């Protein structure tokens, strides 16, 4: 198991947020710091997924579209779509 050095940082939070963090920590059986680590980790993971999704979208947008394929797909859709 990899052990990482931990550093203490100061974070300013309002009383309501601290109460919610403490309640969740108690419910999960962990300390306040663990809740904060998990929260920051979740934000960083979500941002990494957002960036990867944007990169994937950009790669599709950078592909030059073949007009013949676009027209064939449109014609296929017109001829085979339900009438509802």
Backbone bond lengths (Angstrom), bond angles and torsions (degrees), N, CA, C in turn:
res aa  C-N    CA-C-N  psi(-1)  N-CA   C-N-CA  omega(-1)  CA-C   N-CA-C  phi
1 X - - - 1.454 - - 1.523 109.04 -
2 X 1.312 116.23 133.61 1.449 122.50 -179.36 1.522 109.75 -81.94
3 X 1.318 117.03 126.39 1.456 121.72 177.99 1.518 108.30 -103.99
4 X 1.315 116.24 127.84 1.457 121.05 -179.21 1.523 108.54 -109.24
5 X 1.307 115.11 143.73 1.454 119.85 175.71 1.528 108.70 -70.11
6 X 1.312 115.78 138.95 1.451 120.61 178.31 1.518 109.40 -105.36
7 X 1.329 115.32 143.10 1.458 120.22 177.10 1.510 108.41 -121.50
8 X 1.286 115.85 143.48 1.456 121.08 179.14 1.526 109.13 -90.11
9 X 1.345 115.38 134.82 1.457 120.30 175.78 1.526 107.85 -129.41
10 X 1.296 116.57 157.35 1.461 121.46 177.30 1.520 109.30 -96.84
11 X 1.319 115.84 132.25 1.457 121.85 177.68 1.525 107.17 -130.23
12 X 1.315 116.08 131.38 1.456 120.61 179.59 1.527 108.87 -96.28
13 X 1.337 116.21 121.67 1.460 122.34 -179.04 1.520 109.24 -131.78
14 X 1.333 116.19 151.29 1.467 118.05 176.92 1.528 109.98 -79.62
15 X 1.327 115.70 163.26 1.467 121.43 -174.66 1.521 113.15 -59.71
16 X 1.329 117.61 -39.07 1.471 120.36 -179.76 1.523 111.43 -62.53
17 X 1.316 116.55 -43.06 1.462 120.16 -179.95 1.529 110.46 -65.91
18 X 1.309 116.85 -40.48 1.463 120.54 178.73 1.522 110.10 -62.61
19 X 1.329 117.02 -41.60 1.475 120.59 178.81 1.532 110.54 -61.73
20 X 1.325 116.81 -42.15 1.468 120.24 179.48 1.530 110.88 -66.16
21 X 1.317 116.41 -41.02 1.468 120.75 178.52 1.522 109.96 -63.02
22 X 1.325 116.08 -45.75 1.466 120.68 -179.58 1.526 111.53 -63.35
23 X 1.333 117.16 -39.66 1.467 120.48 178.91 1.526 110.77 -64.31
24 X 1.320 116.68 -42.83 1.464 120.32 178.57 1.522 110.62 -66.24
25 X 1.318 116.19 -42.10 1.469 120.12 178.89 1.524 110.35 -59.44
26 X 1.326 116.67 -42.91 1.474 120.66 179.38 1.524 110.48 -64.22
27 X 1.329 115.83 -43.69 1.471 121.22 179.60 1.528 111.51 -60.49
28 X 1.335 116.30 -39.97 1.465 120.72 -177.55 1.522 113.53 -88.74
29 X 1.326 116.45 -8.98 1.458 119.85 179.37 1.519 113.56 73.78
30 X 1.321 115.98 33.64 1.462 120.90 178.31 1.529 108.24 -128.55
31 X 1.314 116.23 173.78 1.462 118.15 178.46 1.534 111.05 -93.25
32 X 1.311 115.16 170.70 1.457 122.64 -178.44 1.530 111.68 -56.49
33 X 1.315 116.75 -39.83 1.461 120.33 -178.99 1.523 111.52 -62.76
34 X 1.329 116.33 -38.33 1.467 119.67 179.37 1.522 110.82 -64.62
35 X 1.331 116.79 -39.79 1.465 120.36 177.13 1.527 109.68 -61.32
36 X 1.313 116.60 -43.80 1.465 120.64 179.82 1.532 110.79 -64.57
37 X 1.331 117.40 -42.24 1.472 120.33 178.50 1.521 110.31 -61.48
38 X 1.333 116.55 -45.06 1.465 120.15 179.53 1.520 111.42 -63.45
39 X 1.317 116.40 -40.29 1.460 120.46 179.78 1.517 111.93 -63.74
40 X 1.319 116.09 -47.37 1.463 120.01 178.77 1.528 109.91 -64.00
41 X 1.323 116.85 -40.75 1.465 120.20 178.06 1.519 111.67 -60.67
42 X 1.344 116.72 -41.09 1.466 120.73 179.61 1.528 111.09 -64.56
43 X 1.326 116.62 -39.67 1.460 120.62 178.66 1.528 110.14 -65.02
44 X 1.320 116.84 -44.16 1.467 120.58 -179.72 1.530 110.97 -65.66
45 X 1.338 117.50 -40.47 1.469 121.05 177.25 1.532 110.82 -62.83
46 X 1.334 116.61 -44.11 1.466 120.57 179.38 1.523 110.92 -62.56
47 X 1.317 116.96 -39.11 1.465 120.00 178.79 1.529 111.14 -67.04
48 X 1.318 116.99 -39.20 1.468 120.11 177.56 1.527 110.40 -63.37
49 X 1.332 117.54 -40.99 1.469 120.78 177.49 1.525 111.07 -65.45
50 X 1.339 116.86 -39.93 1.458 120.79 178.11 1.528 110.57 -61.15
51 X 1.318 116.26 -44.30 1.465 120.53 179.78 1.526 111.43 -65.68
52 X 1.331 117.06 -40.94 1.463 120.42 178.80 1.524 110.52 -65.17
53 X 1.331 116.93 -39.96 1.461 120.96 178.44 1.520 110.67 -64.00
54 X 1.329 116.46 -43.06 1.466 120.51 178.85 1.529 110.52 -62.64
55 X 1.331 116.24 -41.01 1.471 120.55 179.14 1.531 110.47 -62.96
56 X 1.332 116.49 -41.19 1.466 120.75 178.24 1.525 110.49 -64.73
57 X 1.329 116.84 -44.46 1.464 120.09 178.16 1.529 111.01 -60.93
58 X 1.322 116.18 -44.34 1.464 120.42 179.60 1.526 111.52 -61.66
59 X 1.336 116.54 -36.80 1.464 118.79 -179.77 1.528 110.62 -65.85
60 X 1.345 116.94 -38.07 1.455 119.31 177.25 1.525 111.14 -68.77
61 X 1.328 116.89 -37.98 1.459 120.22 -179.25 1.520 112.38 -69.43
62 X 1.325 116.34 -23.10 1.464 119.24 -178.09 1.525 112.72 -82.93
63 X 1.322 117.29 -9.14 1.465 120.92 179.80 1.527 108.97 -76.88
64 X 1.320 116.49 125.96 1.461 121.03 178.00 1.524 108.73 -68.41
65 X 1.310 115.21 129.63 1.454 120.37 -178.39 1.528 110.52 -84.33
66 X 1.316 116.27 135.13 1.455 122.48 176.74 1.531 107.75 -86.31
67 X 1.320 116.68 116.99 1.465 121.29 -176.44 1.525 112.44 -58.33
68 X 1.324 117.77 -34.46 1.470 120.86 179.99 1.529 110.24 -65.68
69 X 1.313 116.96 -39.90 1.469 120.54 179.22 1.528 109.87 -68.64
70 X 1.321 117.06 -41.05 1.464 120.69 178.75 1.520 110.64 -62.00
71 X 1.314 116.92 -44.79 1.467 120.69 179.70 1.524 110.99 -65.74
72 X 1.319 117.21 -40.77 1.468 120.39 179.26 1.528 110.45 -63.98
73 X 1.319 117.14 -41.14 1.464 120.63 179.45 1.529 110.36 -66.61
74 X 1.327 117.26 -40.82 1.463 120.73 178.41 1.524 110.64 -63.90
75 X 1.331 116.30 -43.59 1.463 120.61 179.19 1.533 110.31 -63.26
76 X 1.320 117.08 -43.86 1.459 121.58 178.14 1.529 110.15 -59.22
77 X 1.332 116.80 -44.52 1.466 121.20 -179.95 1.525 110.80 -63.44
78 X 1.324 117.10 -43.59 1.471 120.44 179.47 1.523 110.88 -62.23
79 X 1.315 116.89 -41.66 1.461 121.20 -174.30 1.526 112.85 -80.15
80 X 1.324 118.59 -20.40 1.456 120.38 -173.38 1.519 115.17 -120.86
81 X 1.313 117.60 2.05 1.465 120.05 179.56 1.515 110.18 -77.57
82 X 1.342 116.55 144.19 1.462 119.15 175.86 1.534 110.23 -65.16
83 X 1.301 117.09 156.96 1.463 121.48 -175.60 1.519 113.13 -85.43
84 X 1.294 120.00 4.77 1.457 120.61 178.62 1.446 108.07 -79.75
